[in-house]
Each structure stands twice: as structure tokens, then as C-alpha cells.
Amino acid sequence: MPSDEWDSIALNYTSGTTGLPKGVVYHHRGSYLMSLGTVTALSMPMHPTYMWIVPMFHCNGWGNPYTLTALAGTSICMRYVSAKNMFDAIADHKVTHFGGAPIVLNFLAQATAEEKREINHTVNVVTAGAPPPAATLEAVQKMGLKVNHVYGLTETYGHVSICAWQEEWNELSAEEQAQLKSRQGVNFPMMESLAVLNPETMQPVENNGEEIGEIMIRGNCVMKGYLKNKEETDKSMAQGWFHSGDLAVMYPNGYIQIKDRSKDIIISGGENISSVEIENTLYKHPSVLFAAVVAQPDEKWGETPCAFIELKDTNDSVSDKDIINFCKDTLAGFKCPKKVIFTELPKTSTGKILKYELRKMTNQ
């Protein structure tokens, strides 16, 4: 046994989607409470059958190796993540739970008839990361998958808040439900607090769904610090909160919605533009498989949105003008991409899109 619950238990590296990965040091207390907090927050029963999509090296598999041990669960390990393999595993092994980034849900949503299998039991899905596009959530919900959207980071052992579903929301349309699922609002029980604060004043933002602040977190499941990096540790833990770098709004009901990473917000002519809002629109286009939006330098406006699109069919004749005009149907003109690049998007091993690689391409 450890001599102290504050002793280090694991070293996990951040995904590095916005820069170089940092070594995050976990302690025994955090990992123990993370595993049991997940059981409580997600109402997980004994003997679940869990399909591994999230690698165990990523946030210690969101803490789920410990959770499955506590619940005497069965692990279904995949050698290769694909739509067919996931449908086969769910059908053949009666998978009850799995987790994954929104890109994994998109694999299932875009699966061909040959890849799909009929699902005759309840499958509880946890997705985390950038807000899943409403179109993707709606598609997998129609398949019968019960999706919970959670929020967290490597520095918080994985998920620390959840979109707790309200009974009256069942009466809403599928699209409205999908939009609500992309909001989180209830802390996991092992966390002291999760708030949206103005990073300059450290005061809470207005609960109006409009004022943007930074998500800040404190509690038992915050890391010890970054390995051999005191400067970054002190910066991220300033004023008694862990500074996530994620920008969000708070709604009157206390639920938060992520708008962007602080490094990903686009400032064009003095206006803040959420790349996530543009990406959600792009995902509604029938030709788009994956989409990402970053800022590109602009002499007049400072920055403008640049969209990177990975098509479902590489032979698709859709043009950049088609994409831009599609965005103009629902977005304000200044939010629409000024440039569209069709390419395969670079991704991490956990399926997150590497935006810093895309930024390099805007300067070429």
C-alpha cells in the first residue's frame, strides 16, 4: 500500500492538440475517488461489459480500469477501432458501456449498412472532449445508444462533470435533445467545484448563456502537477483553481456549454468567433465526414475562420464555395469560413483533431 494517499500513482501525458504534451502526475487519492465517483455519477451497475475505445494510457482510460475492477466488470479490448469492429463487439459480446471522443460517435453515425449490426439491448455511451455536433448525437441516439456527454481533462483524471438529463427534456425534438446533451452542468461527487469565471477578475460570469469565461476546477481529482515543469504547474493552479483553458458559458439552469479552447477562439475585427459553432454547422453538410476550424492571419481583420474538411467520399465534387454558401444559410456572415481546405485531418491516437498542425497549413 502507499505510505500516503498523496503519493504518485501514474504519469499521463496530455493529448497535445494545442501544443506539446505535458506530463500529468496523478495521486492515489484522486484515482481512487475518480473510480468510485464514476460509479455514482453514471449509475453503473455491478458486472458491466465495457468496450475499450479510449486507450488505457489516456487519463488512465478515464479511470475506468479501476472502476471495472471495483464493479467486477468485463473488458472488451479492440485491436483496431472501426465502425464494423464496434458494431460486432456490441452485438457479439452484449457490450453495456463504452466511452470515446465525438469522432468515435461519428464513425458509428456514418457506418454503412454492411458495417452495422442490430442492437437489441441498452448501450450506455460516455463521450467527452469538444462538444459533439448535434447531427452526430441525433444520429447515434436514433440507433438506440444512450449518450451522456461529460467534461474533463487529463489534469482532472478524465470526466468531472456531466449533463444530468431532465425528465421533461424527453418531450423535446431529437435535435433539441441533442443540443441539450452537449451541455454539462452537474459535478461528479468527488469534485469540490466547477465554475465559469472571468480569468481577469476571477468572478463568475453571468448565468445568461452568453458571457464567455474560463472553466475552472478544484477538488480531489485535480493533478499533483506537471512533471518537472513548475512554471506551467504554478500558472495552471493560480489563485486556488485549476485553469482549464476551456472557454464556456453558463445557462440560467446552471449547465455549462463549451464554446472553445482559449487558444482556438478566433478574434476577427474585434469579434470573438467560436470555432465549435462553425464546426457544428459544417457537420450538418451531407458531404462532410470530419471538420475543424482554425484562425488564419488576415491583414484587414486580424484573423478569419479557415475550415478544414475531410469528405465522406474523396470523389465528391463539392466545392469551397458550396461549403461557404451552406454556412451562410445559418451563420452570420463574419462567422463563415473565408477559406476551405479539403484534406485528411491529422488526429491523435485518441481521435482528437490536431489543430496546431492545421494552423501551420494556413500559413503555407
Secondary structure, DSSP 4 states (H G I P E B T S, - for coil): --SSTTSEEEEEE---SSSS--EEEEEHHHHHHHHHHHHHHTTPPSS-EEEE-S-TTSHHHHTHHHHHHHTT-EEEE-SS--HHHHHHHHHHHT--EEEE-HHHHHHHHT--TTT-----S-EEEEEESSPPPHHHHHHHHHTTEEEEEEEEEGGGTEEEEE-PPPGGGGGS-HHHHHHHHT-B-EE-TTEEEEEEE-TTT-PBPPSSS---EEEEEEETTS-SEETT-HHHHHHHTGGGSEEEEEEEEE-TTS-EEEEEETTT-EEETTEEE-HHHHHHHHTTSTTEEEEEEEEEEETTTEEEEEEEEEESSTT----HHHHHHHHHTTS-GGGS-SEEEE-PPPB-TTS-B-HHHHHHHHT-
